[in-house]
């Protein structure tokens, strides 16, 4: 529920998001994509194409990007020892192992690129291209 609360200004809208059919799946897909990207797995682009763009998740690509930003914020929080503020609390063990492998500037830079990609979506950039570019950046490209 923490990611939904962070994405919405009110508890009611967060509750509606959590109860919607696709949110749990979207959250799982985002976690899978980020873990694969951070592990440098080439399959992340294929997974994105199959999990996001061959399902209804592509209609919510901006929310997918927002979840990426929340994950990246969590990486910075973990670097600073602020585990109690992490949104993806069930992923803390995995994230904590990887958060300190890169400097905070790395996570901030990637977060900025995700925010920029999300802005480009409003300018009608192809969503698949925007997501693939973000994943390439996360992998360290």
C-alpha positions, 0 to 999 in steps of 0.5 A: 500500500505504501507505493499507492499512498506515495503516488496519491494525495489522499488516502481514498484515492490510494485505497482505490489504486491498491484495490484496482485490478492492475496495481499489484501486477504493475508493482510486481512488474516494476520490481522485476524490471528494476532488479533485472536492469540493476543485475545487468540482465539483457532480458529486461527489455524483452520483459518490459515489452512482454509484461508492459506493452503486451498487456493493459499496463501500457495504458498506465506507463506514467504510473510505471515511471512514477513507481520507478522514481519511488524505487530510486528514492528508496535506494537513496534513503537506504544509502542514508540509513533511512530504512524506516522511510522506504516505500518498497518495504518488502524489498528492503533486503535486496535493495539495501545490498544494491543501494550502496554499490553506486554513489547517491549521484548515480541514483539521482541521475537515473531518477532525473532521467526517469522524470525526463522520460515521463515528461516526454511521454506527455509530448507523445514520445513512444512509451516503449522507447521511453521505457527502454531508454530508462532501463538502459540508463539503469543498467548503466548504459 
